[in-house]
Amino acid sequence: MKTGVVLALSFLALALGGLFLVSTLSNPSLDLWILARDLGLSLAAVSTGVAAPLLHRKFTSDEEEAANN
């Protein structure tokens, strides 16, 4: 159950981050600070979407090994 929720939220973060990145790159702001903010937010969303399932798998397998020992 937890893995499904993590994967669903991860997919949502990837999708929204990717859409925001495409939107930012297709119509960039003329203000450098706004452009940097938009790029930072979209890259943070994409990286969170990629890292979340990997970290969830790593830490849940560690908990299962500790419970079995």
PDB file of N, CA, C and O in Angstrom:
ATOM      1  N   MET A   1       0.816  -1.196   0.000  1.00  0.00           N
ATOM      2  CA  MET A   1       0.000   0.000   0.000  1.00  0.00           C
ATOM      3  C   MET A   1       0.861   1.261   0.000  1.00  0.00           C
ATOM      4  O   MET A   1       0.623   2.185  -0.778  1.00  0.00           O
ATOM      5  N   LYS A   2       1.864   1.291   0.881  1.00  0.00           N
ATOM      6  CA  LYS A   2       2.723   2.472   0.954  1.00  0.00           C
ATOM      7  C   LYS A   2       3.503   2.668  -0.340  1.00  0.00           C
ATOM      8  O   LYS A   2       3.710   3.797  -0.786  1.00  0.00           O
ATOM      9  N   THR A   3       3.934   1.558  -0.938  1.00  0.00           N
ATOM     10  CA  THR A   3       4.702   1.660  -2.177  1.00  0.00           C
ATOM     11  C   THR A   3       3.851   2.246  -3.295  1.00  0.00           C
ATOM     12  O   THR A   3       4.339   3.034  -4.105  1.00  0.00           O
ATOM     13  N   GLY A   4       2.593   1.866  -3.339  1.00  0.00           N
ATOM     14  CA  GLY A   4       1.691   2.414  -4.359  1.00  0.00           C
ATOM     15  C   GLY A   4       1.497   3.909  -4.218  1.00  0.00           C
ATOM     16  O   GLY A   4       1.462   4.637  -5.210  1.00  0.00           O
ATOM     17  N   VAL A   5       1.372   4.363  -2.990  1.00  0.00           N
ATOM     18  CA  VAL A   5       1.200   5.798  -2.743  1.00  0.00           C
ATOM     19  C   VAL A   5       2.476   6.551  -3.126  1.00  0.00           C
ATOM     20  O   VAL A   5       2.417   7.615  -3.742  1.00  0.00           O
ATOM     21  N   VAL A   6       3.621   5.992  -2.759  1.00  0.00           N
ATOM     22  CA  VAL A   6       4.893   6.633  -3.104  1.00  0.00           C
ATOM     23  C   VAL A   6       5.064   6.706  -4.616  1.00  0.00           C
ATOM     24  O   VAL A   6       5.490   7.732  -5.146  1.00  0.00           O
ATOM     25  N   LEU A   7       4.737   5.635  -5.303  1.00  0.00           N
ATOM     26  CA  LEU A   7       4.863   5.628  -6.762  1.00  0.00           C
ATOM     27  C   LEU A   7       3.883   6.589  -7.421  1.00  0.00           C
ATOM     28  O   LEU A   7       4.235   7.255  -8.394  1.00  0.00           O
ATOM     29  N   ALA A   8       2.668   6.672  -6.909  1.00  0.00           N
ATOM     30  CA  ALA A   8       1.681   7.597  -7.472  1.00  0.00           C
ATOM     31  C   ALA A   8       2.113   9.049  -7.278  1.00  0.00           C
ATOM     32  O   ALA A   8       2.034   9.854  -8.206  1.00  0.00           O
ATOM     33  N   LEU A   9       2.569   9.379  -6.073  1.00  0.00           N
ATOM     34  CA  LEU A   9       3.023  10.747  -5.823  1.00  0.00           C
ATOM     35  C   LEU A   9       4.298  11.071  -6.596  1.00  0.00           C
ATOM     36  O   LEU A   9       4.508  12.208  -7.019  1.00  0.00           O
ATOM     37  N   SER A  10       5.139  10.068  -6.773  1.00  0.00           N
ATOM     38  CA  SER A  10       6.357  10.254  -7.556  1.00  0.00           C
ATOM     39  C   SER A  10       6.020  10.538  -9.015  1.00  0.00           C
ATOM     40  O   SER A  10       6.603  11.430  -9.631  1.00  0.00           O
ATOM     41  N   PHE A  11       5.080   9.777  -9.561  1.00  0.00           N
ATOM     42  CA  PHE A  11       4.656  10.016 -10.935  1.00  0.00           C
ATOM     43  C   PHE A  11       4.039  11.403 -11.082  1.00  0.00           C
ATOM     44  O   PHE A  11       4.276  12.090 -12.075  1.00  0.00           O
ATOM     45  N   LEU A  12       3.251  11.811 -10.095  1.00  0.00           N
ATOM     46  CA  LEU A  12       2.644  13.138 -10.129  1.00  0.00           C
ATOM     47  C   LEU A  12       3.717  14.236 -10.110  1.00  0.00           C
ATOM     48  O   LEU A  12       3.624  15.218 -10.847  1.00  0.00           O
ATOM     49  N   ALA A  13       4.729  14.059  -9.261  1.00  0.00           N
ATOM     50  CA  ALA A  13       5.812  15.053  -9.196  1.00  0.00           C
ATOM     51  C   ALA A  13       6.576  15.102 -10.514  1.00  0.00           C
ATOM     52  O   ALA A  13       6.929  16.182 -10.989  1.00  0.00           O
ATOM     53  N   LEU A  14       6.832  13.939 -11.104  1.00  0.00           N
ATOM     54  CA  LEU A  14       7.526  13.917 -12.397  1.00  0.00           C
ATOM     55  C   LEU A  14       6.700  14.596 -13.485  1.00  0.00           C
ATOM     56  O   LEU A  14       7.224  15.384 -14.272  1.00  0.00           O
ATOM     57  N   ALA A  15       5.424  14.288 -13.522  1.00  0.00           N
ATOM     58  CA  ALA A  15       4.566  14.856 -14.562  1.00  0.00           C
ATOM     59  C   ALA A  15       4.436  16.370 -14.422  1.00  0.00           C
ATOM     60  O   ALA A  15       4.597  17.106 -15.395  1.00  0.00           O
ATOM     61  N   LEU A  16       4.145  16.829 -13.206  1.00  0.00           N
ATOM     62  CA  LEU A  16       3.987  18.272 -13.013  1.00  0.00           C
ATOM     63  C   LEU A  16       5.310  19.020 -13.181  1.00  0.00           C
ATOM     64  O   LEU A  16       5.341  20.115 -13.743  1.00  0.00           O
ATOM     65  N   GLY A  17       6.397  18.429 -12.693  1.00  0.00           N
ATOM     66  CA  GLY A  17       7.702  19.061 -12.879  1.00  0.00           C
ATOM     67  C   GLY A  17       8.091  19.133 -14.340  1.00  0.00           C
ATOM     68  O   GLY A  17       8.637  20.138 -14.795  1.00  0.00           O
ATOM     69  N   GLY A  18       7.809  18.062 -15.078  1.00  0.00           N
ATOM     70  CA  GLY A  18       8.104  18.066 -16.511  1.00  0.00           C
ATOM     71  C   GLY A  18       7.267  19.080 -17.269  1.00  0.00           C
ATOM     72  O   GLY A  18       7.775  19.780 -18.145  1.00  0.00           O
ATOM     73  N   LEU A  19       5.984  19.161 -16.935  1.00  0.00           N
ATOM     74  CA  LEU A  19       5.128  20.158 -17.586  1.00  0.00           C
ATOM     75  C   LEU A  19       5.564  21.579 -17.256  1.00  0.00           C
ATOM     76  O   LEU A  19       5.570  22.452 -18.123  1.00  0.00           O
ATOM     77  N   PHE A  20       5.927  21.804 -16.007  1.00  0.00           N
ATOM     78  CA  PHE A  20       6.381  23.136 -15.597  1.00  0.00           C
ATOM     79  C   PHE A  20       7.705  23.490 -16.275  1.00  0.00           C
ATOM     80  O   PHE A  20       7.932  24.644 -16.640  1.00  0.00           O
ATOM     81  N   LEU A  21       8.577  22.494 -16.441  1.00  0.00           N
ATOM     82  CA  LEU A  21       9.853  22.728 -17.126  1.00  0.00           C
ATOM     83  C   LEU A  21       9.627  23.069 -18.593  1.00  0.00           C
ATOM     84  O   LEU A  21      10.245  23.996 -19.115  1.00  0.00           O
ATOM     85  N   VAL A  22       8.754  22.334 -19.256  1.00  0.00           N
ATOM     86  CA  VAL A  22       8.446  22.623 -20.664  1.00  0.00           C
ATOM     87  C   VAL A  22       7.808  23.998 -20.798  1.00  0.00           C
ATOM     88  O   VAL A  22       8.136  24.750 -21.716  1.00  0.00           O
ATOM     89  N   SER A  23       6.904  24.327 -19.892  1.00  0.00           N
ATOM     90  CA  SER A  23       6.260  25.634 -19.929  1.00  0.00           C
ATOM     91  C   SER A  23       7.280  26.753 -19.719  1.00  0.00           C
ATOM     92  O   SER A  23       7.228  27.784 -20.390  1.00  0.00           O
ATOM     93  N   THR A  24       8.202  26.543 -18.787  1.00  0.00           N
ATOM     94  CA  THR A  24       9.211  27.568 -18.507  1.00  0.00           C
ATOM     95  C   THR A  24      10.161  27.746 -19.679  1.00  0.00           C
ATOM     96  O   THR A  24      10.534  28.869 -20.018  1.00  0.00           O
ATOM     97  N   LEU A  25      10.548  26.650 -20.290  1.00  0.00           N
ATOM     98  CA  LEU A  25      11.491  26.746 -21.403  1.00  0.00           C
ATOM     99  C   LEU A  25      10.840  27.236 -22.693  1.00  0.00           C
ATOM    100  O   LEU A  25      11.511  27.849 -23.523  1.00  0.00           O
ATOM    101  N   SER A  26       9.548  26.978 -22.875  1.00  0.00           N
ATOM    102  CA  SER A  26       8.894  27.419 -24.101  1.00  0.00           C
ATOM    103  C   SER A  26       8.541  28.903 -24.065  1.00  0.00           C
ATOM    104  O   SER A  26       8.475  29.556 -25.106  1.00  0.00           O
ATOM    105  N   ASN A  27       8.316  29.429 -22.874  1.00  0.00           N
ATOM    106  CA  ASN A  27       7.994  30.844 -22.735  1.00  0.00           C
ATOM    107  C   ASN A  27       8.761  31.404 -21.535  1.00  0.00           C
ATOM    108  O   ASN A  27       8.167  31.659 -20.488  1.00  0.00           O
ATOM    109  N   PRO A  28      10.081  31.597 -21.678  1.00  0.00           N
ATOM    110  CA  PRO A  28      10.871  32.041 -20.520  1.00  0.00           C
ATOM    111  C   PRO A  28      10.569  33.486 -20.137  1.00  0.00           C
ATOM    112  O   PRO A  28      10.237  34.324 -20.975  1.00  0.00           O
ATOM    113  N   SER A  29      10.696  33.737 -18.855  1.00  0.00           N
ATOM    114  CA  SER A  29      10.494  35.084 -18.345  1.00  0.00           C
ATOM    115  C   SER A  29      11.700  35.947 -18.697  1.00  0.00           C
ATOM    116  O   SER A  29      12.824  35.454 -18.796  1.00  0.00           O
ATOM    117  N   LEU A  30      11.457  37.218 -18.879  1.00  0.00           N
ATOM    118  CA  LEU A  30      12.548  38.137 -19.171  1.00  0.00           C
ATOM    119  C   LEU A  30      13.327  38.509 -17.919  1.00  0.00           C
ATOM    120  O   LEU A  30      14.483  38.925 -18.002  1.00  0.00           O
ATOM    121  N   ASP A  31      12.700  38.358 -16.765  1.00  0.00           N
ATOM    122  CA  ASP A  31      13.364  38.623 -15.497  1.00  0.00           C
ATOM    123  C   ASP A  31      14.194  37.402 -15.112  1.00  0.00           C
ATOM    124  O   ASP A  31      13.668  36.292 -15.037  1.00  0.00           O
ATOM    125  N   LEU A  32      15.476  37.600 -14.870  1.00  0.00           N
ATOM    126  CA  LEU A  32      16.389  36.498 -14.592  1.00  0.00           C
ATOM    127  C   LEU A  32      16.046  35.769 -13.304  1.00  0.00           C
ATOM    128  O   LEU A  32      16.182  34.548 -13.236  1.00  0.00           O
ATOM    129  N   TRP A  33      15.601  36.498 -12.274  1.00  0.00           N
ATOM    130  CA  TRP A  33      15.271  35.869 -10.999  1.00  0.00           C
ATOM    131  C   TRP A  33      14.036  34.984 -11.093  1.00  0.00           C
ATOM    132  O   TRP A  33      13.979  33.918 -10.478  1.00  0.00           O
ATOM    133  N   ILE A  34      13.054  35.425 -11.858  1.00  0.00           N
ATOM    134  CA  ILE A  34      11.844  34.619 -12.044  1.00  0.00           C
ATOM    135  C   ILE A  34      12.164  33.375 -12.854  1.00  0.00           C
ATOM    136  O   ILE A  34      11.663  32.293 -12.546  1.00  0.00           O
ATOM    137  N   LEU A  35      12.986  33.508 -13.877  1.00  0.00           N
ATOM    138  CA  LEU A  35      13.393  32.359 -14.684  1.00  0.00           C
ATOM    139  C   LEU A  35      14.166  31.355 -13.838  1.00  0.00           C
ATOM    140  O   LEU A  35      13.931  30.152 -13.943  1.00  0.00           O
ATOM    141  N   ALA A  36      15.074  31.829 -13.011  1.00  0.00           N
ATOM    142  CA  ALA A  36      15.839  30.931 -12.137  1.00  0.00           C
ATOM    143  C   ALA A  36      14.929  30.240 -11.132  1.00  0.00           C
ATOM    144  O   ALA A  36      15.107  29.055 -10.850  1.00  0.00           O
ATOM    145  N   ARG A  37      13.960  30.960 -10.589  1.00  0.00           N
ATOM    146  CA  ARG A  37      13.014  30.359  -9.654  1.00  0.00           C
ATOM    147  C   ARG A  37      12.189  29.266 -10.320  1.00  0.00           C
ATOM    148  O   ARG A  37      12.022  28.181  -9.764  1.00  0.00           O
ATOM    149  N   ASP A  38      11.676  29.554 -11.506  1.00  0.00           N
ATOM    150  CA  ASP A  38      10.857  28.574 -12.214  1.00  0.00           C
ATOM    151  C   ASP A  38      11.659  27.338 -12.589  1.00  0.00           C
ATOM    152  O   ASP A  38      11.168  26.217 -12.453  1.00  0.00           O
ATOM    153  N   LEU A  39      12.887  27.529 -13.060  1.00  0.00           N
ATOM    154  CA  LEU A  39      13.729  26.384 -13.401  1.00  0.00           C
ATOM    155  C   LEU A  39      14.092  25.577 -12.157  1.00  0.00           C
ATOM    156  O   LEU A  39      14.113  24.347 -12.195  1.00  0.00           O
ATOM    157  N   GLY A  40      14.374  26.261 -11.067  1.00  0.00           N
ATOM    158  CA  GLY A  40      14.706  25.564  -9.824  1.00  0.00           C
ATOM    159  C   GLY A  40      13.548  24.744  -9.296  1.00  0.00           C
ATOM    160  O   GLY A  40      13.740  23.614  -8.848  1.00  0.00           O
ATOM    161  N   LEU A  41      12.353  25.296  -9.344  1.00  0.00           N
ATOM    162  CA  LEU A  41      11.174  24.569  -8.873  1.00  0.00           C
ATOM    163  C   LEU A  41      10.881  23.347  -9.738  1.00  0.00           C
ATOM    164  O   LEU A  41      10.560  22.277  -9.221  1.00  0.00           O
ATOM    165  N   SER A  42      10.990  23.508 -11.040  1.00  0.00           N
ATOM    166  CA  SER A  42      10.698  22.378 -11.916  1.00  0.00           C
ATOM    167  C   SER A  42      11.757  21.288 -11.785  1.00  0.00           C
ATOM    168  O   SER A  42      11.422  20.104 -11.795  1.00  0.00           O
ATOM    169  N   LEU A  43      13.013  21.662 -11.663  1.00  0.00           N
ATOM    170  CA  LEU A  43      14.060  20.654 -11.487  1.00  0.00           C
ATOM    171  C   LEU A  43      13.960  19.979 -10.119  1.00  0.00           C
ATOM    172  O   LEU A  43      14.265  18.793  -9.993  1.00  0.00           O
ATOM    173  N   ALA A  44      13.541  20.716  -9.106  1.00  0.00           N
ATOM    174  CA  ALA A  44      13.334  20.107  -7.783  1.00  0.00           C
ATOM    175  C   ALA A  44      12.191  19.097  -7.823  1.00  0.00           C
ATOM    176  O   ALA A  44      12.279  18.042  -7.196  1.00  0.00           O
ATOM    177  N   ALA A  45      11.132  19.405  -8.543  1.00  0.00           N
ATOM    178  CA  ALA A  45      10.004  18.473  -8.651  1.00  0.00           C
ATOM    179  C   ALA A  45      10.406  17.210  -9.403  1.00  0.00           C
ATOM    180  O   ALA A  45      10.047  16.104  -8.998  1.00  0.00           O
ATOM    181  N   VAL A  46      11.143  17.367 -10.486  1.00  0.00           N
ATOM    182  CA  VAL A  46      11.581  16.199 -11.261  1.00  0.00           C
ATOM    183  C   VAL A  46      12.541  15.347 -10.445  1.00  0.00           C
ATOM    184  O   VAL A  46      12.420  14.121 -10.437  1.00  0.00           O
ATOM    185  N   SER A  47      13.484  15.966  -9.764  1.00  0.00           N
ATOM    186  CA  SER A  47      14.441  15.187  -8.976  1.00  0.00           C
ATOM    187  C   SER A  47      13.767  14.505  -7.788  1.00  0.00           C
ATOM    188  O   SER A  47      14.160  13.400  -7.414  1.00  0.00           O
ATOM    189  N   THR A  48      12.761  15.140  -7.190  1.00  0.00           N
ATOM    190  CA  THR A  48      12.004  14.504  -6.113  1.00  0.00           C
ATOM    191  C   THR A  48      11.234  13.300  -6.641  1.00  0.00           C
ATOM    192  O   THR A  48      11.168  12.261  -5.984  1.00  0.00           O
ATOM    193  N   GLY A  49      10.657  13.441  -7.819  1.00  0.00           N
ATOM    194  CA  GLY A  49       9.935  12.334  -8.423  1.00  0.00           C
ATOM    195  C   GLY A  49      10.818  11.147  -8.745  1.00  0.00           C
ATOM    196  O   GLY A  49      10.365  10.003  -8.699  1.00  0.00           O
ATOM    197  N   VAL A  50      12.077  11.406  -9.072  1.00  0.00           N
ATOM    198  CA  VAL A  50      13.012  10.320  -9.363  1.00  0.00           C
ATOM    199  C   VAL A  50      13.561   9.712  -8.079  1.00  0.00           C
ATOM    200  O   VAL A  50      13.690   8.492  -7.975  1.00  0.00           O
ATOM    201  N   ALA A  51      13.880  10.548  -7.110  1.00  0.00           N
ATOM    202  CA  ALA A  51      14.556  10.072  -5.896  1.00  0.00           C
ATOM    203  C   ALA A  51      13.611   9.381  -4.914  1.00  0.00           C
ATOM    204  O   ALA A  51      14.045   8.494  -4.179  1.00  0.00           O
ATOM    205  N   ALA A  52      12.355   9.756  -4.880  1.00  0.00           N
ATOM    206  CA  ALA A  52      11.433   9.214  -3.882  1.00  0.00           C
ATOM    207  C   ALA A  52      11.288   7.695  -3.938  1.00  0.00           C
ATOM    208  O   ALA A  52      11.402   7.053  -2.894  1.00  0.00           O
ATOM    209  N   PRO A  53      11.045   7.087  -5.098  1.00  0.00           N
ATOM    210  CA  PRO A  53      10.915   5.624  -5.101  1.00  0.00           C
ATOM    211  C   PRO A  53      12.229   4.913  -4.778  1.00  0.00           C
ATOM    212  O   PRO A  53      12.232   3.849  -4.159  1.00  0.00           O
ATOM    213  N   LEU A  54      13.337   5.507  -5.200  1.00  0.00           N
ATOM    214  CA  LEU A  54      14.629   4.896  -4.901  1.00  0.00           C
ATOM    215  C   LEU A  54      14.915   4.910  -3.406  1.00  0.00           C
ATOM    216  O   LEU A  54      15.371   3.912  -2.849  1.00  0.00           O
ATOM    217  N   LEU A  55      14.651   6.030  -2.762  1.00  0.00           N
ATOM    218  CA  LEU A  55      14.868   6.130  -1.324  1.00  0.00           C
ATOM    219  C   LEU A  55      13.872   5.264  -0.552  1.00  0.00           C
ATOM    220  O   LEU A  55      14.226   4.668   0.465  1.00  0.00           O
ATOM    221  N   HIS A  56      12.644   5.193  -1.025  1.00  0.00           N
ATOM    222  CA  HIS A  56      11.646   4.353  -0.363  1.00  0.00           C
ATOM    223  C   HIS A  56      12.054   2.886  -0.424  1.00  0.00           C
ATOM    224  O   HIS A  56      11.930   2.160   0.563  1.00  0.00           O
ATOM    225  N   ARG A  57      12.538   2.455  -1.578  1.00  0.00           N
ATOM    226  CA  ARG A  57      12.969   1.063  -1.727  1.00  0.00           C
ATOM    227  C   ARG A  57      14.169   0.778  -0.834  1.00  0.00           C
ATOM    228  O   ARG A  57      14.244  -0.284  -0.215  1.00  0.00           O
ATOM    229  N   LYS A  58      15.099   1.711  -0.763  1.00  0.00           N
ATOM    230  CA  LYS A  58      16.304   1.506   0.042  1.00  0.00           C
ATOM    231  C   LYS A  58      15.955   1.398   1.527  1.00  0.00           C
ATOM    232  O   LYS A  58      16.431   0.490   2.209  1.00  0.00           O
ATOM    233  N   PHE A  59      15.138   2.306   2.027  1.00  0.00           N
ATOM    234  CA  PHE A  59      14.864   2.328   3.458  1.00  0.00           C
ATOM    235  C   PHE A  59      13.853   1.272   3.882  1.00  0.00           C
ATOM    236  O   PHE A  59      13.902   0.818   5.025  1.00  0.00           O
ATOM    237  N   THR A  60      12.945   0.868   3.013  1.00  0.00           N
ATOM    238  CA  THR A  60      12.031  -0.197   3.399  1.00  0.00           C
ATOM    239  C   THR A  60      12.738  -1.541   3.386  1.00  0.00           C
ATOM    240  O   THR A  60      12.398  -2.412   4.188  1.00  0.00           O
ATOM    241  N   SER A  61      13.712  -1.740   2.501  1.00  0.00           N
ATOM    242  CA  SER A  61      14.446  -3.007   2.518  1.00  0.00           C
ATOM    243  C   SER A  61      15.346  -3.081   3.750  1.00  0.00           C
ATOM    244  O   SER A  61      15.547  -4.166   4.296  1.00  0.00           O
ATOM    245  N   ASP A  62      15.892  -1.945   4.199  1.00  0.00           N
ATOM    246  CA  ASP A  62      16.700  -1.933   5.425  1.00  0.00           C
ATOM    247  C   ASP A  62      15.844  -2.277   6.645  1.00  0.00           C
ATOM    248  O   ASP A  62      16.301  -2.995   7.535  1.00  0.00           O
ATOM    249  N   GLU A  63      14.610  -1.775   6.695  1.00  0.00           N
ATOM    250  CA  GLU A  63      13.727  -2.070   7.822  1.00  0.00           C
ATOM    251  C   GLU A  63      13.324  -3.550   7.828  1.00  0.00           C
ATOM    252  O   GLU A  63      13.217  -4.161   8.891  1.00  0.00           O
ATOM    253  N   GLU A  64      13.102  -4.120   6.644  1.00  0.00           N
ATOM    254  CA  GLU A  64      12.729  -5.527   6.572  1.00  0.00           C
ATOM    255  C   GLU A  64      13.891  -6.432   7.007  1.00  0.00           C
ATOM    256  O   GLU A  64      13.676  -7.440   7.680  1.00  0.00           O
ATOM    257  N   GLU A  65      15.122  -6.068   6.620  1.00  0.00           N
ATOM    258  CA  GLU A  65      16.283  -6.844   7.040  1.00  0.00           C
ATOM    259  C   GLU A  65      16.484  -6.756   8.545  1.00  0.00           C
ATOM    260  O   GLU A  65      16.830  -7.754   9.177  1.00  0.00           O
ATOM    261  N   ALA A  66      16.274  -5.594   9.124  1.00  0.00           N
ATOM    262  CA  ALA A  66      16.434  -5.434  10.575  1.00  0.00           C
ATOM    263  C   ALA A  66      15.359  -6.210  11.331  1.00  0.00           C
ATOM    264  O   ALA A  66      15.623  -6.760  12.400  1.00  0.00           O
ATOM    265  N   ALA A  67      14.147  -6.254  10.777  1.00  0.00           N
ATOM    266  CA  ALA A  67      13.070  -6.988  11.434  1.00  0.00           C
ATOM    267  C   ALA A  67      13.290  -8.501  11.352  1.00  0.00           C
ATOM    268  O   ALA A  67      12.891  -9.240  12.251  1.00  0.00           O
ATOM    269  N   ASN A  68      13.914  -8.947  10.288  1.00  0.00           N
ATOM    270  CA  ASN A  68      14.159 -10.391  10.120  1.00  0.00           C
ATOM    271  C   ASN A  68      15.327 -10.877  10.985  1.00  0.00           C
ATOM    272  O   ASN A  68      15.385 -12.055  11.338  1.00  0.00           O
ATOM    273  N   ASN A  69      16.242  -9.993  11.324  1.00  0.00           N
ATOM    274  CA  ASN A  69      17.403 -10.388  12.143  1.00  0.00           C
ATOM    275  C   ASN A  69      17.075 -10.261  13.562  1.00  0.00           C
ATOM    276  O   ASN A  69      17.914 -10.544  14.417  1.00  0.00           O
TER     277      ASN A  69
END
